[in-house]
Amino acid sequence: MGHAQQLRDLLAPLGVYRWEGTFQWGELQSQGATLDQVAEELADTQQEMHLTTAQGEGLDRILSLLGRERGEASVEDLRATAAALLRIGGGSFTLAAMNDTLRGCGLPARVEETGDPLKLKVIFPQAAGIPAGFAQIQARVEDILPCHVQVEYQFGEAE
């Protein structure tokens, strides 16, 4: 039921309006159509302001705040990436948290300690060699990991 009918139903019990053959019903229809447009825009805004439902402008803005672009990834992958990046906080630099963030960003890698507290190893277990577009992957990894830590990359499983 549209807003015009809701307005009519709300005013009908007053008994002071004549609906047939008057401008009053036309005026309510006009106001109802405007309210319908407002409701539609509010629904779109509500969808775009939540990460779990955003698809268009809202998702683009979240990604922009995180220094990312839409690229060719699916909407679900972009939402997962944004959620993983938004989880980064003061306690996010444990191995489990860093690995969770890498997985959430769709990176086929894992982080391991090296024994040196200022060095981490990022392993791409499924890669036989340096993957295509590695510079972009490297930039994403280094955005996620603590900036004061040196990162060593390894392709394929550890010996």
Backbone torsions as a table, in degrees:
resi	resn	phi	psi	omega
1	MET	NA	132.6	-179.1
2	GLY	-80.6	170.7	-178.2
3	HIS	-67.2	-30.6	179.0
4	ALA	-61.3	-46.4	179.4
5	GLN	-66.4	-36.8	177.7
6	GLN	-64.0	-40.5	177.1
7	LEU	-64.0	-42.4	179.0
8	ARG	-62.8	-45.1	179.0
9	ASP	-62.5	-33.6	179.5
10	LEU	-70.6	-38.1	-176.4
11	LEU	-88.6	-21.8	-175.9
12	ALA	-55.9	-43.3	-178.3
13	PRO	-61.6	-18.8	178.5
14	LEU	-67.5	-29.1	175.7
15	GLY	73.4	12.7	-177.9
16	VAL	-103.6	-5.1	-177.4
17	TYR	-105.2	139.4	171.4
18	ARG	-105.9	119.5	-172.7
19	TRP	-88.6	-36.6	-174.3
20	GLU	-83.0	128.1	175.5
21	GLY	74.1	18.2	178.3
22	THR	-122.8	165.7	178.0
23	PHE	-74.7	-16.2	-174.1
24	GLN	-61.5	-43.0	179.6
25	TRP	-67.3	-39.5	176.7
26	GLY	-62.4	-39.3	178.5
27	GLU	-65.9	-42.8	177.7
28	LEU	-64.3	-37.2	178.1
29	GLN	-64.6	-40.1	178.3
30	SER	-64.5	-46.8	178.8
31	GLN	-65.3	-38.5	178.5
32	GLY	-64.1	-39.6	178.4
33	ALA	-63.6	-39.4	177.7
34	THR	-65.4	-43.2	177.2
35	LEU	-63.9	-35.5	176.3
36	ASP	-61.9	-41.7	178.5
37	GLN	-64.8	-42.7	178.9
38	VAL	-61.9	-44.1	-179.9
39	ALA	-62.4	-39.4	178.9
40	GLU	-65.2	-43.7	178.6
41	GLU	-66.1	-37.6	176.9
42	LEU	-64.7	-39.1	177.9
43	ALA	-63.9	-42.2	177.4
44	ASP	-63.1	-43.6	179.6
45	THR	-62.9	-42.7	179.2
46	GLN	-62.4	-40.9	178.5
47	GLN	-63.4	-44.1	-175.3
48	GLU	-76.4	-17.1	-177.9
49	MET	-88.9	-4.0	178.0
50	HIS	-110.9	128.7	-177.4
51	LEU	-58.2	-35.4	-176.2
52	THR	-72.0	-17.0	-179.3
53	THR	-121.6	-9.9	-177.1
54	ALA	-61.9	140.5	179.0
55	GLN	-132.2	-34.4	-173.5
56	GLY	-112.4	-112.2	-174.5
57	GLU	-59.5	-40.0	-179.6
58	GLY	-61.7	-45.1	178.9
59	LEU	-65.6	-40.9	178.1
60	ASP	-60.6	-40.7	-178.8
61	ARG	-69.3	-39.8	177.2
62	ILE	-62.3	-46.8	179.3
63	LEU	-61.9	-39.3	178.7
64	SER	-62.4	-41.4	177.6
65	LEU	-62.7	-29.7	-179.5
66	LEU	-91.7	4.7	178.8
67	GLY	75.2	28.1	-179.1
68	ARG	-119.5	160.6	174.0
69	GLU	-120.7	160.4	-176.9
70	ARG	-60.1	-47.2	-179.0
71	GLY	61.6	-150.1	-177.2
72	GLU	-105.5	8.3	-179.2
73	ALA	-70.6	156.1	178.0
74	SER	-72.9	162.7	179.4
75	VAL	-59.2	-41.1	-179.8
76	GLU	-63.6	-41.5	178.3
77	ASP	-65.5	-39.3	178.8
78	LEU	-65.5	-40.4	176.9
79	ARG	-62.7	-43.0	179.8
80	ALA	-64.4	-40.7	177.9
81	THR	-62.3	-48.2	-179.7
82	ALA	-61.3	-43.1	179.5
83	ALA	-62.9	-41.7	179.5
84	ALA	-63.8	-42.6	-179.9
85	LEU	-69.7	-34.1	178.8
86	LEU	-70.7	-21.1	178.4
87	ARG	-75.9	-15.2	-178.0
88	ILE	-66.0	126.5	178.9
89	GLY	-151.1	-164.5	-177.1
90	GLY	-58.4	-33.3	-178.5
91	GLY	-99.7	19.4	-173.6
92	SER	-92.0	11.4	-175.3
93	PHE	-109.3	27.0	169.0
94	THR	-82.6	161.3	178.5
95	LEU	-58.3	-43.5	-178.9
96	ALA	-61.7	-44.3	-178.8
97	ALA	-67.0	-41.3	179.4
98	MET	-65.7	-41.7	177.9
99	ASN	-65.2	-39.1	177.6
100	ASP	-62.1	-42.4	179.6
101	THR	-66.1	-42.4	177.5
102	LEU	-60.7	-45.0	178.0
103	ARG	-62.8	-42.9	179.9
104	GLY	-62.4	-29.1	178.2
105	CYS	-86.9	3.8	177.6
106	GLY	76.7	19.9	179.9
107	LEU	-91.5	124.5	-178.4
108	PRO	-80.4	61.5	-175.3
109	ALA	-141.7	164.5	173.4
110	ARG	-139.3	153.8	-178.4
111	VAL	-103.4	138.1	174.8
112	GLU	-133.3	151.4	175.0
113	GLU	-77.2	155.5	-178.9
114	THR	-112.2	-7.4	-174.0
115	GLY	101.1	-27.8	174.9
116	ASP	-90.1	122.5	-176.1
117	PRO	-65.1	-13.5	-179.9
118	LEU	-108.6	20.6	-177.3
119	LYS	-142.6	135.8	175.7
120	LEU	-125.3	154.5	176.6
121	LYS	-113.5	128.5	175.7
122	VAL	-107.8	119.1	-175.4
123	ILE	-109.1	131.4	173.5
124	PHE	-105.9	88.0	-170.5
125	PRO	-65.0	-26.9	-177.1
126	GLN	-90.4	-5.9	-175.8
127	ALA	-91.8	127.9	177.2
128	ALA	-82.3	-23.0	178.4
129	GLY	-150.4	-168.7	179.3
130	ILE	-66.8	123.5	-177.8
131	PRO	-67.9	154.5	175.7
132	ALA	-62.0	142.0	-179.6
133	GLY	70.6	28.5	-175.0
134	PHE	-62.8	-32.6	-179.2
135	ALA	-59.5	-39.6	178.7
136	GLN	-70.0	-41.6	178.0
137	ILE	-63.2	-43.4	179.9
138	GLN	-61.0	-42.6	178.9
139	ALA	-62.3	-40.9	178.8
140	ARG	-65.2	-44.1	179.7
141	VAL	-60.9	-45.5	-176.3
142	GLU	-73.4	-19.0	170.6
143	ASP	-71.0	-31.2	-175.4
144	ILE	-83.9	-41.8	-175.6
145	LEU	-78.2	156.5	178.5
146	PRO	-56.3	138.1	-173.6
147	CYS	-71.8	-19.6	-177.1
148	HIS	-87.3	0.3	-175.9
149	VAL	-103.3	134.4	175.0
150	GLN	-77.3	139.3	-177.2
151	VAL	-114.3	129.3	176.2
152	GLU	-110.1	135.9	-177.6
153	TYR	-107.6	142.1	177.8
154	GLN	-136.0	135.8	-179.2
155	PHE	-112.9	127.7	-174.2
156	GLY	90.9	168.7	-178.6
157	GLU	-68.5	153.5	177.5
158	ALA	-65.1	148.9	179.1
159	GLU	-70.7	NA	NA
